[in-house]
Amino acid sequence: MGITKCRRRAKESVWWPTISNDIKKLVEDCSQCVEQRGQRAEPMKMTSLSRGPWLLLGIDIFEIAGQKYIVIQDYFYRFFEVVQLPNTTLTTIIARIKNILAHPYRLPVS
């Protein structure tokens, strides 16, 4: 939980004269606390805008409740589309991406 959260939690139920320093020492010496402290989420990074629609894409596969999906994002409009995957074979993934990109509303405007 970290030093601050441990102190806040202890404040609700116990107190002794050196509690603050004791909690700090306990957290600093705790091997699990040290291990967890190093696993912070990576900061989000902004992506630059593309020169035109559907020229720069972000594609990823994710899973929710045992079901896999593919997400494609256009970096020009910041539009994204999510499609369910029956499996994660390369053939299926390529077919889904081709299907998404083949929609007529995605054709570049000249």
N, C-alpha and C positions, 0 to 999 in steps of 0.2 A: 504493500500500500504506500510505502514511502514514509518519510519522517513526519511530514505535516499531517497526513491522514491518520497515522498511528497516534500522534499526540492528540488529535481531535477526538478520536475514538476513546482513548484512555481517559480523557477529561470528563467524559460522560459517566464514568463508573468508579475511578480510583484517583488517588493523589498521594504523593509523598514529596518531600523537599527536593529531591534530585531527579524527579520523574522525566523532565525534559531532556536532560543530559543522558540519562539511562536509556531512553527510547532512541535517541540519536546514535549512541554507541551500539545498541542492539541491531538497529537497521544497517549501520555501516559494516558491522561484522557478520551479518547474515549472508550466507553463501547463496541462498535462493533469491534474496533481495538484489544482490549484486548481479546475478545472472539475468533476472527480469529487467533490471534497470538498463541493460545494454540492448534490449529488444524493443526499442521505440519505433513507432511507425515512421516510414520515410516521408519527408515533407513533400507535399504536392508541388509539381512544377508546371508553370504555364507553358502552353505550346503556342508557337507563333501561328499566325493566320496563313493559310495557303494562298497562292496567287489566284486560284479559281476553285469553283466547286468540284468536288470529287477528284482532286489532284493529289491531295495528301489525306490519307486515312489512318485511323487507329483501329486495330482489330484485336479482339481478345476472346477467349473462351472462359466461361465461368460455370459454376454449378450451384444450384439452389434446390434443396430437398431432394437430392439424388438425380435431378434432371439437369442436363447440360444445355447451355445456350451459347450462341456466338453474338457478340456485339460489334458493330462497325460504326465508327464515328467519322463524319466529314469535318475536317478542321477549318473549312471555309465558313460554313454556316453554323458549325457546332451542332449539327443535327446528328442523331444516332438512331440506329435500328437494332432491335434484338430479335433473334430468331431461334426457336427451339431446335436442338439437334437430336435425331434419333440415336446417333452414335457419333464417335469422334474419329472415324476413319478419314484419311486424307481425301478420298473420293467424295464423301458426304460433305466435308467442310468446303471443298472447292466448289461443289455444285451449289451449296447455299450462298456462298459469296457471289458466284456468277449470277444467281437468281436475284439477289439483292441489287447488284450493280446494273442489271439489265432493264430495270424499270424505266419507262420512257421519261418520267419526271426527273431522272437523274442525268439525262443527257446535257452536256454543256451548252449553254446559250451562246450563239455566235453573234 
